Amino acid sequence: MSFDKSILEESPGLSAGEVIKTKPNNIEGFETFENGAISGRFVKYDGGSIDMLDGSDTPKIAGVLKRKINNAIGVDTYNTSGENVDQMAEVFNFGMGTVSIVSGNTPVKYGPAYAHNANDADAGKATTTSTSNAATGAIFWEEISTDVWLVLIPQYLV
């Protein structure tokens, strides 16, 4: 008898920024992070801070910003000022988790995932296009829902 199920069967309907806890993974906490950083997107480590991608020449990809556990499932932004200040940003940098992808991309299983490296609405989303984007070391694994894919980060980042 086989117990091997696909990730989609184990975790239907996940949004971006979720970690598959039944698989080996690593999550790092960072006290310094950019205000407005969006969960479910690749982020960079820059000058001691977790920041959104912005078109910089050689961004150091830290991993994918994890969804805030205390918020409802959906697009979350991390807040460093005003009401409901977040004390820490969590980034998964090894294992399987979900990421937003650039709309219109058509990833394939085992295809390389790049991070959209521009200061625009798609900053940090996964893409299949290497040109002008950042290599992440991640691979596409399985579509979860429209514009959300499970990725595997097979080695520790940062």
KELUM-301678 format. One line per field, with one value per residue: x, y, z of N, C-alpha, C, O in turn; chain; residue number from 1; residue in three letters. Coordinates in steps of 0.02 Angstrom, whole numbers, plus 50000, padded with zeros to 5 digits. Layout:
<atoms>
neast: [X, ...]
nnorth: [Y, ...]
nup: [Z, ...]
caeast: [X, ...]
canorth: [Y, ...]
caup: [Z, ...]
ceast: [X, ...]
cnorth: [Y, ...]
cup: [Z, ...]
oeast: [X, ...]
onorth: [Y, ...]
oup: [Z, ...]
chain: [A, ...]
n: [NUM, ...]
res: [ALA, ...]
</atoms>
This chain:
<atoms>
neast: [50042, 50029, 50072, 50101, 50060, 50014, 50069, 49968, 49852, 49869, 49864, 49754, 49704, 49792, 49864, 49988, 50145, 50141, 50208, 50252, 50228, 50241, 50350, 50531, 50597, 50655, 50644, 50681, 50692, 50682, 50721, 50736, 50662, 50588, 50461, 50299, 50333, 50288, 50206, 50237, 50319, 50480, 50616, 50751, 50910, 50979, 51096, 51079, 50943, 50781, 50714, 50604, 50621, 50699, 50756, 50891, 51066, 51136, 51052, 51044, 50964, 50855, 50753, 50581, 50455, 50362, 50189, 50104, 50069, 49970, 49874, 49733, 49717, 49783, 49841, 49971, 50047, 50195, 50217, 50301, 50274, 50153, 49989, 49970, 50104, 50229, 50340, 50434, 50493, 50463, 50554, 50557, 50687, 50726, 50662, 50489, 50367, 50238, 50222, 50189, 50159, 50211, 50080, 50017, 50130, 50190, 50235, 50328, 50338, 50488, 50552, 50659, 50641, 50636, 50660, 50558, 50636, 50613, 50559, 50410, 50233, 50242, 50355, 50470, 50389, 50378, 50448, 50462, 50555, 50721, 50791, 50843, 50802, 50813, 50912, 50856, 50879, 50776, 50649, 50506, 50367, 50229, 50068, 49961, 49852, 49772, 49900, 49978, 50106, 50183, 50346, 50509, 50644, 50795, 50917, 50997, 50967, 51053]
nnorth: [49941, 50108, 50266, 50381, 50535, 50669, 50839, 50931, 50857, 50838, 50968, 51062, 51214, 51312, 51472, 51592, 51590, 51491, 51355, 51186, 51085, 50949, 50910, 50913, 51069, 51240, 51384, 51551, 51687, 51863, 52017, 52140, 52216, 52262, 52384, 52345, 52232, 52088, 51937, 51770, 51793, 51798, 51863, 51977, 51983, 52121, 52230, 52191, 52180, 52112, 52127, 52182, 52134, 52243, 52275, 52286, 52255, 52131, 52043, 51963, 51822, 51779, 51692, 51641, 51748, 51708, 51676, 51774, 51702, 51743, 51805, 51805, 51688, 51742, 51882, 51953, 52091, 52145, 52247, 52387, 52503, 52615, 52551, 52384, 52330, 52223, 52112, 52028, 51956, 51810, 51696, 51569, 51462, 51341, 51189, 51147, 51259, 51381, 51500, 51657, 51680, 51765, 51827, 51743, 51668, 51504, 51387, 51231, 51068, 51038, 51139, 51284, 51412, 51583, 51745, 51885, 52028, 52177, 52344, 52344, 52300, 52161, 52125, 52011, 51900, 51731, 51677, 51611, 51661, 51700, 51813, 51970, 51943, 51868, 51729, 51593, 51466, 51384, 51264, 51238, 51147, 51105, 51156, 51251, 51337, 51463, 51565, 51531, 51430, 51280, 51274, 51201, 51225, 51170, 51182, 51265, 51438, 51594]
nup: [50000, 49957, 50023, 49963, 49915, 49806, 49829, 49804, 49832, 49969, 50019, 49973, 49891, 49943, 49979, 49922, 50006, 50100, 50193, 50169, 50292, 50314, 50248, 50244, 50298, 50315, 50412, 50434, 50548, 50538, 50608, 50552, 50417, 50260, 50257, 50204, 50133, 50041, 50075, 50013, 49907, 49826, 49916, 49951, 50037, 50102, 50156, 50291, 50302, 50260, 50106, 49973, 49800, 49682, 49562, 49578, 49541, 49580, 49671, 49831, 49853, 49979, 50007, 50017, 50072, 50210, 50242, 50363, 50515, 50600, 50526, 50413, 50277, 50125, 50027, 50111, 50190, 50266, 50408, 50470, 50536, 50614, 50652, 50716, 50709, 50643, 50721, 50672, 50520, 50430, 50335, 50217, 50172, 50128, 50070, 50036, 49976, 49946, 49814, 49738, 49564, 49414, 49322, 49180, 49155, 49118, 49207, 49221, 49293, 49380, 49314, 49312, 49436, 49432, 49506, 49490, 49456, 49480, 49516, 49536, 49524, 49517, 49586, 49651, 49627, 49567, 49413, 49246, 49165, 49132, 49090, 49142, 49271, 49437, 49484, 49581, 49629, 49656, 49607, 49504, 49562, 49576, 49520, 49621, 49628, 49524, 49472, 49582, 49637, 49697, 49755, 49758, 49859, 49849, 49916, 50054, 50062, 50077]
caeast: [50000, 50069, 50046, 50131, 50010, 50042, 50061, 49903, 49802, 49880, 49853, 49719, 49682, 49839, 49884, 50061, 50177, 50131, 50261, 50225, 50260, 50254, 50413, 50585, 50600, 50688, 50616, 50722, 50659, 50722, 50691, 50740, 50632, 50557, 50390, 50260, 50354, 50229, 50218, 50227, 50364, 50551, 50644, 50824, 50944, 51016, 51117, 51052, 50870, 50743, 50682, 50575, 50665, 50689, 50795, 50962, 51107, 51151, 51018, 51057, 50898, 50852, 50701, 50513, 50425, 50308, 50127, 50101, 50027, 49914, 49827, 49693, 49750, 49775, 49901, 49989, 50106, 50227, 50210, 50351, 50254, 50081, 49955, 49984, 50174, 50257, 50404, 50480, 50473, 50486, 50573, 50579, 50744, 50740, 50603, 50434, 50320, 50201, 50245, 50150, 50196, 50191, 50022, 50033, 50184, 50168, 50288, 50323, 50372, 50561, 50579, 50689, 50601, 50674, 50622, 50548, 50680, 50596, 50521, 50342, 50182, 50261, 50420, 50480, 50350, 50416, 50439, 50499, 50600, 50785, 50816, 50833, 50774, 50862, 50912, 50837, 50897, 50714, 50619, 50434, 50348, 50159, 50021, 49914, 49793, 49791, 49956, 50013, 50140, 50227, 50416, 50557, 50710, 50831, 50976, 50986, 50986, 51084]
canorth: [50000, 50168, 50326, 50437, 50577, 50732, 50895, 50961, 50819, 50849, 51037, 51098, 51283, 51355, 51535, 51600, 51603, 51433, 51304, 51119, 51064, 50878, 50900, 50950, 51139, 51285, 51452, 51598, 51749, 51924, 52074, 52199, 52201, 52319, 52396, 52330, 52170, 52046, 51865, 51728, 51816, 51795, 51924, 51980, 52005, 52180, 52274, 52168, 52184, 52074, 52178, 52162, 52143, 52311, 52287, 52292, 52214, 52063, 52032, 51901, 51794, 51751, 51640, 51665, 51775, 51664, 51708, 51786, 51650, 51772, 51836, 51760, 51670, 51793, 51921, 51988, 52135, 52155, 52316, 52409, 52565, 52623, 52500, 52313, 52322, 52155, 52110, 51984, 51928, 51742, 51679, 51499, 51461, 51271, 51147, 51160, 51310, 51410, 51565, 51689, 51684, 51818, 51807, 51728, 51620, 51434, 51343, 51159, 51033, 51035, 51198, 51332, 51470, 51645, 51797, 51946, 52077, 52245, 52382, 52351, 52260, 52090, 52117, 51951, 51843, 51682, 51681, 51562, 51700, 51716, 51878, 52027, 51920, 51840, 51657, 51578, 51399, 51346, 51234, 51232, 51079, 51088, 51212, 51246, 51373, 51513, 51608, 51506, 51366, 51252, 51270, 51166, 51257, 51109, 51195, 51324, 51504, 51641]
caup: [50000, 49952, 50055, 49928, 49882, 49781, 49874, 49791, 49868, 50040, 50039, 49921, 49902, 49979, 49947, 49921, 50070, 50144, 50194, 50176, 50354, 50315, 50212, 50276, 50279, 50362, 50414, 50472, 50568, 50530, 50643, 50509, 50353, 50225, 50267, 50145, 50101, 50028, 50083, 49953, 49854, 49841, 49945, 49953, 50098, 50080, 50211, 50354, 50300, 50210, 50063, 49909, 49742, 49656, 49502, 49593, 49496, 49603, 49735, 49867, 49867, 50046, 50008, 50005, 50132, 50233, 50264, 50435, 50543, 50637, 50480, 50371, 50214, 50073, 50018, 50172, 50189, 50331, 50429, 50518, 50569, 50621, 50691, 50703, 50687, 50645, 50756, 50636, 50455, 50423, 50266, 50209, 50127, 50112, 50073, 49990, 49997, 49891, 49791, 49684, 49501, 49368, 49283, 49110, 49151, 49117, 49234, 49214, 49347, 49377, 49280, 49359, 49457, 49440, 49542, 49451, 49488, 49459, 49566, 49509, 49558, 49517, 49620, 49691, 49606, 49528, 49341, 49207, 49122, 49164, 49068, 49188, 49334, 49483, 49494, 49650, 49648, 49667, 49548, 49507, 49579, 49562, 49524, 49676, 49603, 49475, 49491, 49643, 49626, 49747, 49732, 49800, 49867, 49868, 49957, 50095, 50034, 50125]
ceast: [50045, 50034, 50070, 50076, 50045, 50030, 49992, 49848, 49808, 49857, 49817, 49703, 49729, 49852, 49960, 50086, 50168, 50190, 50228, 50261, 50273, 50318, 50468, 50587, 50639, 50657, 50661, 50682, 50707, 50686, 50692, 50714, 50598, 50483, 50353, 50283, 50295, 50246, 50205, 50270, 50436, 50573, 50720, 50848, 50991, 51031, 51087, 50976, 50841, 50703, 50652, 50627, 50647, 50730, 50870, 51002, 51117, 51118, 51036, 50988, 50900, 50803, 50634, 50484, 50363, 50247, 50128, 50049, 49966, 49863, 49788, 49732, 49733, 49840, 49913, 50048, 50130, 50230, 50262, 50332, 50178, 50052, 49976, 50055, 50196, 50326, 50456, 50450, 50503, 50496, 50589, 50632, 50768, 50675, 50551, 50387, 50288, 50225, 50197, 50192, 50169, 50135, 50042, 50091, 50155, 50225, 50275, 50361, 50446, 50592, 50608, 50642, 50648, 50629, 50618, 50584, 50667, 50556, 50452, 50295, 50199, 50327, 50421, 50437, 50394, 50398, 50480, 50553, 50664, 50809, 50794, 50802, 50828, 50855, 50897, 50863, 50836, 50690, 50543, 50416, 50277, 50116, 49972, 49847, 49817, 49843, 49988, 50041, 50178, 50297, 50456, 50621, 50754, 50894, 50962, 51009, 51010, 51128]
cnorth: [50062, 50227, 50388, 50476, 50639, 50787, 50927, 50924, 50830, 50918, 51077, 51170, 51328, 51419, 51539, 51617, 51548, 51385, 51236, 51086, 50989, 50860, 50937, 51022, 51178, 51354, 51494, 51661, 51808, 51982, 52137, 52180, 52263, 52324, 52382, 52268, 52122, 51972, 51827, 51749, 51807, 51864, 51920, 52001, 52061, 52224, 52255, 52167, 52138, 52125, 52146, 52172, 52209, 52326, 52295, 52239, 52142, 52050, 51964, 51873, 51758, 51692, 51672, 51688, 51735, 51706, 51717, 51739, 51680, 51807, 51784, 51744, 51722, 51830, 51962, 52034, 52142, 52230, 52334, 52474, 52569, 52569, 52430, 52303, 52250, 52158, 52071, 51963, 51858, 51726, 51605, 51496, 51390, 51233, 51167, 51213, 51341, 51481, 51592, 51689, 51741, 51791, 51797, 51681, 51549, 51389, 51270, 51127, 51024, 51092, 51247, 51390, 51529, 51693, 51859, 52003, 52146, 52279, 52397, 52305, 52185, 52076, 52054, 51892, 51795, 51690, 51627, 51595, 51719, 51786, 51933, 52007, 51885, 51764, 51644, 51511, 51355, 51316, 51231, 51159, 51062, 51150, 51200, 51278, 51424, 51560, 51591, 51437, 51346, 51251, 51230, 51207, 51201, 51120, 51259, 51386, 51547, 51607]
cup: [50000, 49986, 50020, 49891, 49855, 49832, 49865, 49828, 49944, 50062, 49986, 49940, 49940, 49941, 49950, 49991, 50121, 50138, 50204, 50235, 50358, 50278, 50250, 50252, 50331, 50355, 50459, 50488, 50562, 50563, 50601, 50440, 50325, 50241, 50201, 50107, 50098, 50035, 50019, 49895, 49876, 49867, 49945, 50022, 50077, 50140, 50278, 50357, 50246, 50171, 50001, 49854, 49708, 49594, 49515, 49555, 49518, 49670, 49765, 49888, 49935, 50050, 49992, 50072, 50150, 50253, 50340, 50465, 50578, 50591, 50440, 50307, 50161, 50065, 50081, 50158, 50260, 50346, 50482, 50554, 50574, 50666, 50670, 50674, 50694, 50676, 50716, 50569, 50451, 50350, 50264, 50154, 50111, 50117, 50022, 50019, 49935, 49877, 49738, 49621, 49459, 49324, 49210, 49102, 49150, 49141, 49218, 49272, 49331, 49337, 49331, 49373, 49467, 49478, 49499, 49487, 49459, 49514, 49538, 49546, 49561, 49553, 49663, 49672, 49566, 49454, 49307, 49165, 49160, 49148, 49116, 49254, 49375, 49488, 49568, 49674, 49659, 49601, 49559, 49519, 49556, 49566, 49580, 49657, 49552, 49504, 49558, 49627, 49688, 49717, 49782, 49800, 49893, 49908, 49997, 50058, 50092, 50174]
oeast: [50092, 49973, 50061, 50050, 50098, 49985, 49961, 49802, 49757, 49833, 49846, 49692, 49707, 49851, 49993, 50054, 50185, 50219, 50181, 50317, 50312, 50339, 50455, 50580, 50654, 50646, 50676, 50643, 50766, 50628, 50653, 50740, 50581, 50446, 50374, 50256, 50257, 50294, 50166, 50259, 50452, 50551, 50749, 50812, 51038, 50986, 51070, 50947, 50872, 50662, 50670, 50672, 50589, 50737, 50908, 50976, 51106, 51152, 51041, 50959, 50940, 50811, 50631, 50488, 50317, 50253, 50150, 49992, 49915, 49815, 49810, 49775, 49676, 49891, 49871, 50093, 50091, 50245, 50267, 50369, 50142, 50084, 49998, 50063, 50183, 50366, 50516, 50390, 50562, 50453, 50629, 50624, 50822, 50637, 50566, 50370, 50309, 50246, 50169, 50253, 50112, 50142, 50078, 50102, 50102, 50259, 50219, 50410, 50464, 50653, 50583, 50607, 50695, 50569, 50669, 50564, 50706, 50524, 50437, 50315, 50172, 50352, 50378, 50448, 50442, 50342, 50528, 50593, 50661, 50844, 50735, 50777, 50883, 50800, 50923, 50868, 50843, 50707, 50519, 50447, 50266, 50126, 49944, 49794, 49877, 49832, 50021, 50004, 50203, 50306, 50439, 50650, 50753, 50923, 50922, 51062, 50990, 51158]
onorth: [50067, 50236, 50444, 50451, 50658, 50781, 50947, 50955, 50830, 50926, 51122, 51185, 51378, 51421, 51495, 51652, 51556, 51377, 51230, 51062, 50967, 50802, 50986, 51035, 51153, 51379, 51475, 51684, 51802, 51995, 52183, 52135, 52309, 52274, 52406, 52253, 52116, 51948, 51850, 51727, 51808, 51915, 51866, 52031, 52050, 52252, 52299, 52155, 52125, 52161, 52091, 52213, 52229, 52385, 52309, 52186, 52096, 52047, 51915, 51897, 51713, 51648, 51723, 51653, 51728, 51762, 51672, 51738, 51646, 51836, 51727, 51783, 51743, 51811, 52001, 52017, 52146, 52270, 52300, 52497, 52530, 52545, 52419, 52270, 52219, 52201, 52080, 51954, 51848, 51739, 51580, 51523, 51380, 51244, 51199, 51211, 51328, 51518, 51554, 51696, 51764, 51739, 51837, 51656, 51537, 51358, 51250, 51156, 51006, 51094, 51250, 51415, 51525, 51684, 51883, 52023, 52171, 52245, 52453, 52274, 52150, 52019, 52045, 51837, 51817, 51708, 51600, 51561, 51750, 51817, 51941, 52050, 51873, 51738, 51679, 51499, 51295, 51340, 51222, 51114, 51013, 51192, 51145, 51250, 51429, 51591, 51634, 51392, 51387, 51230, 51225, 51221, 51186, 51072, 51301, 51387, 51537, 51640]
oup: [50039, 49979, 50046, 49841, 49878, 49874, 49915, 49854, 49979, 50118, 49956, 49999, 49967, 49880, 49978, 50030, 50179, 50084, 50244, 50228, 50400, 50277, 50284, 50192, 50385, 50300, 50515, 50447, 50579, 50549, 50613, 50407, 50362, 50238, 50148, 50054, 50146, 50005, 49976, 49838, 49935, 49842, 49939, 50061, 50038, 50170, 50317, 50410, 50195, 50199, 49981, 49861, 49705, 49576, 49469, 49539, 49479, 49721, 49729, 49936, 49946, 50092, 49959, 50122, 50109, 50277, 50377, 50444, 50585, 50616, 50435, 50287, 50155, 50095, 50101, 50120, 50307, 50302, 50533, 50597, 50541, 50712, 50614, 50623, 50746, 50659, 50726, 50563, 50466, 50308, 50303, 50100, 50085, 50164, 49972, 50078, 49879, 49922, 49698, 49623, 49468, 49293, 49181, 49047, 49178, 49101, 49203, 49297, 49276, 49328, 49387, 49329, 49507, 49482, 49474, 49542, 49419, 49554, 49519, 49596, 49604, 49550, 49706, 49698, 49534, 49436, 49336, 49133, 49213, 49189, 49131, 49290, 49350, 49495, 49612, 49735, 49671, 49547, 49615, 49490, 49522, 49611, 49586, 49668, 49539, 49556, 49588, 49607, 49726, 49659, 49841, 49747, 49953, 49933, 49977, 50028, 50149, 50216]
chain: [A, A, A, A, A, A, A, A, A, A, A, A, A, A, A, A, A, A, A, A, A, A, A, A, A, A, A, A, A, A, A, A, A, A, A, A, A, A, A, A, A, A, A, A, A, A, A, A, A, A, A, A, A, A, A, A, A, A, A, A, A, A, A, A, A, A, A, A, A, A, A, A, A, A, A, A, A, A, A, A, A, A, A, A, A, A, A, A, A, A, A, A, A, A, A, A, A, A, A, A, A, A, A, A, A, A, A, A, A, A, A, A, A, A, A, A, A, A, A, A, A, A, A, A, A, A, A, A, A, A, A, A, A, A, A, A, A, A, A, A, A, A, A, A, A, A, A, A, A, A, A, A, A, A, A, A, A, A]
n: [1, 2, 3, 4, 5, 6, 7, 8, 9, 10, 11, 12, 13, 14, 15, 16, 17, 18, 19, 20, 21, 22, 23, 24, 25, 26, 27, 28, 29, 30, 31, 32, 33, 34, 35, 36, 37, 38, 39, 40, 41, 42, 43, 44, 45, 46, 47, 48, 49, 50, 51, 52, 53, 54, 55, 56, 57, 58, 59, 60, 61, 62, 63, 64, 65, 66, 67, 68, 69, 70, 71, 72, 73, 74, 75, 76, 77, 78, 79, 80, 81, 82, 83, 84, 85, 86, 87, 88, 89, 90, 91, 92, 93, 94, 95, 96, 97, 98, 99, 100, 101, 102, 103, 104, 105, 106, 107, 108, 109, 110, 111, 112, 113, 114, 115, 116, 117, 118, 119, 120, 121, 122, 123, 124, 125, 126, 127, 128, 129, 130, 131, 132, 133, 134, 135, 136, 137, 138, 139, 140, 141, 142, 143, 144, 145, 146, 147, 148, 149, 150, 151, 152, 153, 154, 155, 156, 157, 158]
res: [MET, SER, PHE, ASP, LYS, SER, ILE, LEU, GLU, GLU, SER, PRO, GLY, LEU, SER, ALA, GLY, GLU, VAL, ILE, LYS, THR, LYS, PRO, ASN, ASN, ILE, GLU, GLY, PHE, GLU, THR, PHE, GLU, ASN, GLY, ALA, ILE, SER, GLY, ARG, PHE, VAL, LYS, TYR, ASP, GLY, GLY, SER, ILE, ASP, MET, LEU, ASP, GLY, SER, ASP, THR, PRO, LYS, ILE, ALA, GLY, VAL, LEU, LYS, ARG, LYS, ILE, ASN, ASN, ALA, ILE, GLY, VAL, ASP, THR, TYR, ASN, THR, SER, GLY, GLU, ASN, VAL, ASP, GLN, MET, ALA, GLU, VAL, PHE, ASN, PHE, GLY, MET, GLY, THR, VAL, SER, ILE, VAL, SER, GLY, ASN, THR, PRO, VAL, LYS, TYR, GLY, PRO, ALA, TYR, ALA, HIS, ASN, ALA, ASN, ASP, ALA, ASP, ALA, GLY, LYS, ALA, THR, THR, THR, SER, THR, SER, ASN, ALA, ALA, THR, GLY, ALA, ILE, PHE, TRP, GLU, GLU, ILE, SER, THR, ASP, VAL, TRP, LEU, VAL, LEU, ILE, PRO, GLN, TYR, LEU, VAL]
</atoms>
